[in-house]
C-alpha cells in the first residue's frame, strides 16, 4: 500500500511480464499476511482480489512484493525475503499455472528479483 514503491514495482512488472497494465492488490504487510496465514479475514480478502486478477483479468503473472521501511510489517530485510518466498509458494500452490515471482524494493526504489518461477 506504500506509495513509495508503487511506481517502481509497476514499471518492473510491465517490463518483466511484457504487460501494458498491472493490477495492484494493496494491503499493509501483505507478505506477512500471506506467509503466516493467521488473519483469515485479511487473507481471504487478498485471495479474492488475486482470484479476480488471475481469473477475470487474465493476469500473466503474480508478484509478491516486500520493501524497506514497511510500516505494516516492520521486520528486517532477511525476514521479509523469507516471507516473500513463503507467500510465493502459497500462491503458487493455488495457481500452479501462473508464474509467481518475489520482489524486494530497497530504500533507493530499486527493484530486486528475489524469487522467480523457472
C-alpha positions in Angstrom: 0.0 0.0 0.0 3.1 2.3 0.4 3.0 4.8 -2.4 6.8 4.9 -2.5 7.0 1.5 -4.0 4.0 1.5 -6.4 5.6 3.1 -9.5 8.9 1.2 -9.3 7.0 -2.0 -8.8 4.6 -1.4 -11.7 7.4 -0.4 -14.1 9.4 -3.5 -13.3 6.3 -5.7 -13.7 5.3 -4.1 -17.0 8.7 -5.0 -18.4 9.1 -8.4 -16.8 5.7 -9.7 -17.9 5.5 -7.5 -21.0 2.2 -6.1 -19.7 0.5 -2.9 -20.6 -1.4 -2.9 -17.3 -0.7 -4.1 -13.8 -3.4 -4.9 -11.3 -2.3 -3.9 -7.8 -3.6 -5.5 -4.7 -2.5 -3.4 -1.7 -2.7 -4.2 2.0 -0.5 -3.2 4.9 2.0 -6.0 5.3 0.7 -8.4 2.7 3.7 -10.7 2.7 3.3 -11.2 6.4 -0.4 -12.0 6.0 0.2 -14.4 3.1 3.2 -16.1 4.8 1.7 -16.5 8.2 -1.9 -17.1 7.3 -3.0 -16.1 10.8 -5.5 -13.4 9.8 -8.3 -15.2 8.0 -10.3 -12.1 7.0 -7.4 -10.2 5.5 -6.1 -13.4 3.9 -9.4 -14.1 2.2 -9.7 -10.5 1.1 -6.3 -10.7 -0.6 -7.0 -14.1 -2.1 -10.4 -12.9 -3.6 -8.6 -10.0 -5.2 -5.9 -12.2 -6.6 -8.6 -14.5 -8.0 -10.2 -11.6 -9.8 -6.9 -10.5 -11.3 -6.0 -14.0 -12.5 -9.4 -15.4 -13.5 -11.2 -12.3 -14.7 -8.5 -10.0 -15.9 -6.3 -12.9 -17.1 -3.2 -11.7 -15.5 0.0 -13.1 -16.9 1.7 -13.5 -13.5 1.7 -12.7 -9.9 4.4 -10.7 -7.9 4.7 -10.8 -4.2 6.5 -7.6 -3.1 8.2 -6.5 0.1 10.0 -3.3 0.7 12.3 -1.4 3.1 10.8 0.6 5.9 7.4 -1.2 5.8 5.0 0.2 8.5 2.7 -2.8 8.1 5.4 -5.3 8.5 8.3 -3.7 10.4 10.8 -6.5 10.2 14.3 -6.7 8.7 15.0 -7.5 5.1 16.0 -11.1 5.7 12.7 -11.8 7.4 10.8 -10.1 4.5 12.7 -12.2 2.0 11.6 -15.4 3.9 8.0 -14.1 4.0 8.2 -13.3 0.2 9.2 -16.9 -0.5 6.6 -18.4 1.8 3.9 -16.1 0.2 5.1 -17.0 -3.3 4.9 -20.7 -2.6 1.5 -20.4 -1.0 0.1 -18.6 -4.1 1.9 -21.0 -6.5 0.0 -23.9 -4.8 -3.3 -22.1 -5.6 -2.3 -21.0 -9.1 0.2 -23.6 -10.4 -0.3 -22.5 -14.0 0.6 -18.8 -13.3 4.2 -17.6 -12.8 4.7 -16.2 -9.3 7.7 -14.1 -8.6 9.1 -12.4 -5.5 10.4 -8.8 -5.4 12.0 -6.6 -2.8 12.3 -2.8 -3.2 15.1 -1.0 -1.4 15.4 2.5 0.0 16.5 3.8 -3.4 13.4 2.4 -5.0 15.4 -0.2 -6.8 13.5 -3.4 -7.5 15.3 -6.7 -6.8 14.0 -10.1 -8.0 14.2 -12.4 -5.1 12.4 -15.5 -6.4 11.5 -16.4 -9.9 9.3 -19.2 -11.4 11.6 -21.1 -13.7 
